Amino acid sequence: MPNLIKAIQGKEDAINVAGNLIQEQVDAGVINAATFYLRLGDRVEQRWFGQAQSMDAMFLLGSITKPMAITGVMTLVDEGEIHLSDKVVKYLPEFSEGDRKEVTVRHLLTHTSGLPDQLPENADLRKRHAPLSEFVVRAMRTPLLFMPGTRYNYQSMGILLATEIAQRITGKTIHALLSDRVYSPLGMTRSSLGLGSFQTSDIVPSQMEGAAPESGAGSEEAKNWDWNSPYWRNLGAPWGGGYSSADDVARFLESFLHPDGRVVKESTARQMIRNHNKDLDTPRGLGFAVGPGGFGQGCFERTFGHGGSTGTVAWADPENDRVCVILTTLPARVSRALVLHPVGDLISVA
């Protein structure tokens, strides 16, 4: 890839090479579908591939769902209903055993709470189609991996508990909260947490071969609970069950790159995309990944965004005023090496 980047002359070639990289994998039958959104300053490029018939194609976002869900939570911070320094037990009284009493809301949003990524019984819960409420109960009981605030450990369950706080305060599901407070204000008409009012035909199916074990990994036995199952599509897990189009994801990122107060206050938007883990080895914003890691070798410390295990990545770079969204159907275990990282490298240095 370094030699390829060295050979590129200007933005035009970088964009075309990036598009060709995706097209080659689609033509080879490796990737079933993809969409590619890029804004470089005033220039916008939009391309779709394979089974994606237009930029309206909706993909399972995986963990790009996380910053969207946390944005819904942060609207309550703006209203004074939640304080980041508050202990979680203030809002979730059941979360009180041992060191759990020391976990703050900020810990949940920065992956420093000590909670695990997935529950040990995750697959069993999905096999019997457990509701989100049961995941919440289990997350509040699962042992912490370390003392809160002392380490970084990527944790989907922390995101789940943060959204549970929002649900208890508002009396609304996190699905309705995101629709009302994030998607609608930003004009994200092709987005939903879970399938919602959309039809199965609106969603491009995920490729299960190479998926994470907790997502079924292509097993015939997992078809009633994997990423493509009605159960998963209707569950709307706030840590990874969102659906969206590349255009909508770009609108979401733009609301932080150029905040205008439609969703969260401008000061809150800026707070969410700065590093809150300065004393730890992994920088994180509030719900966002920050820094160049995983986005592109030409990105900067202020770059922010997120990736998803379903084969997705989305980032914005304030230094160069650019937004890049790549949505694919190929699980990230494979697509990172074939498309997500190479395209990110190409675009970030263009």
C-alpha positions as MATLAB code, in Angstrom:
seq = 'MPNLIKAIQGKEDAINVAGNLIQEQVDAGVINAATFYLRLGDRVEQRWFGQAQSMDAMFLLGSITKPMAITGVMTLVDEGEIHLSDKVVKYLPEFSEGDRKEVTVRHLLTHTSGLPDQLPENADLRKRHAPLSEFVVRAMRTPLLFMPGTRYNYQSMGILLATEIAQRITGKTIHALLSDRVYSPLGMTRSSLGLGSFQTSDIVPSQMEGAAPESGAGSEEAKNWDWNSPYWRNLGAPWGGGYSSADDVARFLESFLHPDGRVVKESTARQMIRNHNKDLDTPRGLGFAVGPGGFGQGCFERTFGHGGSTGTVAWADPENDRVCVILTTLPARVSRALVLHPVGDLISVA';
ca = [
       0.000    0.000    0.000;
       2.810    2.595    0.656;
       4.043    2.160   -2.932;
       0.502    2.559   -4.240;
       0.001    5.756   -2.261;
       3.338    7.090   -3.502;
       2.240    6.553   -7.083;
      -1.001    8.513   -6.704;
      -1.041   11.997   -8.169;
      -3.689   14.217   -6.561;
      -7.165   13.752   -5.165;
      -8.773   12.612   -8.412;
      -6.523    9.562   -8.703;
      -6.889    8.734   -5.000;
     -10.680    8.739   -5.266;
     -10.666    6.614   -8.403;
      -8.171    4.126   -6.978;
     -10.234    3.877   -3.798;
     -13.398    3.223   -5.809;
     -11.570    0.679   -7.933;
     -10.368   -1.175   -4.836;
     -13.966   -1.628   -3.714;
     -15.178   -2.519   -7.212;
     -12.471   -5.163   -7.616;
     -13.619   -6.967   -4.469;
     -17.251   -6.772   -5.576;
     -16.390   -8.066   -9.065;
     -14.451  -10.940   -7.489;
     -17.508  -11.905   -5.448;
     -15.771  -11.183   -2.152;
     -18.022   -8.276   -1.154;
     -21.725   -8.431   -1.985;
     -22.490   -4.736   -1.626;
     -20.922   -1.443   -0.599;
     -21.497    2.296   -0.616;
     -18.806    4.964   -0.482;
     -19.341    8.595    0.537;
     -16.529   11.093    0.489;
     -16.407   14.833    1.017;
     -13.135   16.644    0.459;
     -13.793   20.312    1.114;
     -16.483   21.372   -1.362;
     -16.247   18.185   -3.394;
     -18.598   15.261   -2.715;
     -18.225   11.776   -4.231;
     -20.920    9.089   -3.822;
     -20.633    5.583   -5.255;
     -22.496    2.323   -4.794;
     -21.512   -1.212   -5.659;
     -22.960   -4.706   -6.106;
     -26.322   -5.371   -4.481;
     -26.536   -1.753   -3.304;
     -28.785   -0.200   -5.953;
     -28.286    3.417   -4.858;
     -26.966    5.562   -2.025;
     -30.287    4.880   -0.262;
     -29.115    1.329    0.486;
     -29.166    0.676    4.229;
     -26.492   -1.400    5.941;
     -26.139   -2.850    9.426;
     -23.741   -0.338   10.979;
     -22.326   -2.470   13.749;
     -20.548   -0.268   16.287;
     -21.016    2.958   14.327;
     -24.306    2.691   16.229;
     -22.456    3.548   19.464;
     -21.728    7.257   18.886;
     -25.271    7.711   17.568;
     -26.760    6.117   20.687;
     -24.505    8.169   22.950;
     -25.511   11.340   21.142;
     -29.068   10.587   22.253;
     -27.795   10.242   25.825;
     -25.876   13.511   25.551;
     -29.038   15.449   24.722;
     -30.029   14.689   28.321;
     -26.672   15.959   29.539;
     -27.448   19.221   27.748;
     -30.760   19.379   29.601;
     -29.130   18.800   32.977;
     -30.840   15.452   33.445;
     -27.532   13.554   33.442;
     -24.091   14.640   34.694;
     -21.017   12.859   33.347;
     -19.321   12.855   36.756;
     -22.314   11.240   38.467;
     -22.036    7.665   39.670;
     -24.117    5.288   37.584;
     -25.771    3.940   40.740;
     -27.578    7.280   41.051;
     -29.589    6.366   37.959;
     -29.416    2.563   38.162;
     -29.755    1.668   41.869;
     -29.263   -2.042   41.125;
     -25.728   -1.291   39.917;
     -24.352   -1.076   43.437;
     -22.299   -4.131   44.318;
     -18.591   -3.683   45.048;
     -16.651   -1.434   42.700;
     -19.750   -0.815   40.589;
     -20.520    2.049   42.975;
     -17.422    3.833   41.595;
     -18.436    3.703   37.931;
     -19.388    7.106   36.539;
     -21.399    7.966   33.456;
     -18.177    9.201   31.833;
     -16.610    5.779   32.396;
     -19.466    4.175   30.465;
     -18.977    6.521   27.510;
     -15.168    6.197   27.326;
     -14.832    2.401   27.724;
     -13.160    2.692   31.118;
     -15.892    1.299   33.376;
     -14.448   -2.188   33.762;
     -17.472   -3.783   32.119;
     -16.851   -6.412   29.420;
     -17.490   -5.882   25.730;
     -20.019   -8.699   25.445;
     -21.565  -10.733   28.229;
     -20.177  -14.251   28.722;
     -23.710  -15.551   28.087;
     -24.257  -13.341   25.027;
     -24.749  -16.203   22.552;
     -27.140  -18.043   24.862;
     -29.236  -14.891   25.331;
     -29.484  -14.404   21.593;
     -30.262  -18.054   20.948;
     -33.382  -17.788   23.083;
     -34.252  -14.319   21.744;
     -33.846  -12.483   25.032;
     -35.119   -8.871   25.089;
     -32.773   -5.934   25.660;
     -34.089   -5.666   29.207;
     -32.503   -8.999   30.043;
     -29.159   -7.877   28.622;
     -29.432   -4.851   30.930;
     -30.090   -7.000   33.997;
     -27.164   -9.276   33.157;
     -24.844   -6.327   32.460;
     -25.597   -4.853   35.876;
     -24.663   -8.161   37.518;
     -21.617   -9.187   35.473;
     -18.254   -8.862   37.286;
     -16.094   -5.842   36.474;
     -12.768   -6.633   34.817;
     -10.854   -3.885   36.654;
     -11.268   -0.890   38.922;
     -13.233    1.812   37.066;
     -11.120    4.476   35.395;
      -7.819    2.609   35.652;
      -7.785    0.952   32.234;
      -9.321    1.049   28.788;
     -11.326   -1.967   27.654;
     -13.736   -1.711   24.742;
     -17.155   -2.398   26.247;
     -20.467   -2.628   24.464;
     -22.167   -3.269   27.795;
     -21.160    0.161   29.056;
     -22.944    1.717   26.083;
     -25.995   -0.419   26.878;
     -26.149    0.830   30.476;
     -25.711    4.444   29.367;
     -28.752    4.104   27.114;
     -30.666    2.400   29.935;
     -30.128    5.539   32.014;
     -31.627    7.613   29.186;
     -34.595    5.278   28.922;
     -35.372    5.502   32.632;
     -35.158    9.282   32.656;
     -37.312    9.859   29.567;
     -39.663    6.891   29.782;
     -38.925    6.274   26.095;
     -37.061    3.425   24.459;
     -33.628    4.284   23.132;
     -35.042    3.508   19.667;
     -37.680    6.248   19.965;
     -35.197    8.606   21.629;
     -32.768    8.375   18.719;
     -35.537    8.813   16.181;
     -36.852   11.928   17.913;
     -33.592   13.524   19.041;
     -30.962   12.483   16.483;
     -32.312   11.097   13.209;
     -35.210   13.509   12.683;
     -33.386   16.767   13.507;
     -30.536   15.830   11.159;
     -32.782   14.675    8.317;
     -31.491   11.109    8.575;
     -34.462    9.575    6.760;
     -32.712    6.266    6.020;
     -31.693    5.457    9.591;
     -33.163    3.416   12.420;
     -32.075    1.619   15.571;
     -33.347   -1.817   14.705;
     -35.522   -2.329   11.639;
     -38.219   -0.001   12.959;
     -40.647    1.068   10.230;
     -38.371   -0.091    7.425;
     -38.848   -3.306    5.455;
     -36.417   -6.188    5.214;
     -36.044   -5.296    1.526;
     -34.580   -1.913    2.548;
     -31.631   -3.632    4.225;
     -28.672   -5.119    2.375;
     -28.031   -8.517    4.072;
     -24.751   -8.968    5.910;
     -22.301  -11.665    4.869;
     -21.974  -13.995    7.813;
     -18.847  -15.912    6.791;
     -15.978  -14.465    8.757;
     -18.254  -12.731   11.246;
     -17.446  -12.611   14.929;
     -18.378  -15.772   16.858;
     -20.866  -13.844   19.006;
     -22.669  -12.852   15.801;
     -23.121  -16.351   14.458;
     -19.990  -16.644   12.286;
     -21.932  -18.216    9.423;
     -23.144  -21.187   11.444;
     -26.351  -22.805   10.228;
     -27.401  -23.145   13.858;
     -27.185  -19.373   14.336;
     -29.513  -18.311   11.537;
     -32.336  -17.526   13.956;
     -30.198  -15.063   15.941;
     -27.364  -13.860   13.684;
     -27.063  -10.405   12.073;
     -29.613  -11.224    9.380;
     -32.218  -12.787   11.652;
     -35.566  -11.108   12.401;
     -34.620  -11.305   16.080;
     -31.444   -9.233   15.708;
     -33.031   -6.770   13.308;
     -35.879   -6.064   15.697;
     -33.751   -6.067   18.874;
     -32.054   -2.789   17.936;
     -29.051   -3.225   20.215;
     -27.679    0.263   21.030;
     -24.137   -1.075   20.827;
     -24.412   -2.403   17.264;
     -27.959   -2.769   15.924;
     -28.371    0.451   13.950;
     -29.125    0.642   10.230;
     -28.307    3.559    7.992;
     -27.260    4.770    4.567;
     -23.831    6.254    3.873;
     -25.391    9.673    3.227;
     -27.103    9.618    6.618;
     -23.944    8.574    8.423;
     -22.180   11.479    6.726;
     -24.903   13.862    7.949;
     -24.313   12.587   11.463;
     -20.557   13.187   11.266;
     -21.055   16.633    9.756;
     -23.120   17.622   12.806;
     -19.919   17.248   14.871;
     -17.474   18.524   12.284;
     -19.587   21.675   11.837;
     -21.933   21.701   14.863;
     -25.000   23.905   14.674;
     -26.935   22.949   17.815;
     -29.682   20.989   16.110;
     -29.030   17.889   18.255;
     -26.542   18.737   20.999;
     -25.077   22.090   21.962;
     -22.050   23.177   19.950;
     -19.885   22.976   23.078;
     -21.176   19.453   23.751;
     -20.399   18.363   20.189;
     -16.831   19.573   20.592;
     -16.557   17.840   23.965;
     -17.687   14.530   22.473;
     -14.924   14.412   19.865;
     -11.964   15.257   22.115;
      -9.873   12.709   23.996;
     -11.122   11.955   27.524;
      -8.580    9.169   28.207;
      -5.419   11.268   28.375;
      -3.803    9.147   31.105;
      -4.579    5.840   29.373;
      -3.179    4.123   26.302;
      -6.267    4.417   24.084;
      -7.776    7.821   23.232;
     -11.568    8.008   23.240;
     -14.153   10.711   22.961;
     -17.677   10.331   24.350;
     -18.995    7.472   22.227;
     -16.440    8.240   19.501;
     -13.054    6.817   18.647;
     -10.563    9.678   18.232;
      -7.105    9.903   16.686;
      -5.739    8.371   13.481;
      -5.773    4.736   14.584;
      -7.951    2.645   12.269;
      -9.012    5.512   10.001;
      -6.069    6.317    7.733;
      -2.336    6.877    7.974;
      -2.778   10.509    6.915;
      -5.354   11.299    9.592;
      -4.616   13.504   12.586;
      -5.140   13.426   16.351;
      -8.416   15.316   15.999;
      -9.893   12.758   13.563;
     -13.012   11.151   15.012;
     -15.475    8.453   14.001;
     -16.069    4.748   14.508;
     -15.882    1.392   12.789;
     -18.210   -1.592   12.887;
     -17.638   -5.350   12.942;
     -20.176   -5.689   10.125;
     -17.679   -4.180    7.661;
     -18.163   -0.452    8.102;
     -16.122    2.616    8.947;
     -16.917    6.322    9.162;
     -14.638    9.216   10.084;
     -14.242   12.963    9.835;
     -11.000   14.932    9.857;
     -11.237   18.547   11.108;
      -7.683   19.286    9.970;
      -8.553   18.816    6.291;
     -12.340   19.233    6.477;
     -13.152   15.816    5.070;
     -15.673   13.066    5.740;
     -15.349    9.435    4.664;
     -17.999    6.708    5.034;
     -17.592    3.162    3.727;
     -20.387    0.677    4.331;
     -19.969   -2.932    3.197;
     -21.638   -6.259    3.825;
     -18.355   -8.063    4.501;
     -17.475   -8.569    8.187;
     -14.655   -6.318    9.317;
     -12.369   -9.250   10.110;
     -11.914   -9.547    6.342;
     -12.910   -6.149    4.970;
     -10.417   -4.181    7.082;
      -7.481   -5.594    5.150;
      -9.177   -5.641    1.751;
     -11.010   -2.319    1.696;
     -11.533   -0.334    4.903;
      -7.912    0.352    5.821;
      -6.537    0.673    2.238;
      -9.276    3.120    1.237;
      -8.829    5.073    4.467;
      -5.094    5.360    3.772;
      -5.715    6.542    0.221;
      -8.296    9.167    1.139;
      -6.545   10.472    4.245;
      -3.389   11.367    2.294;
      -5.138   12.674   -0.836;
];
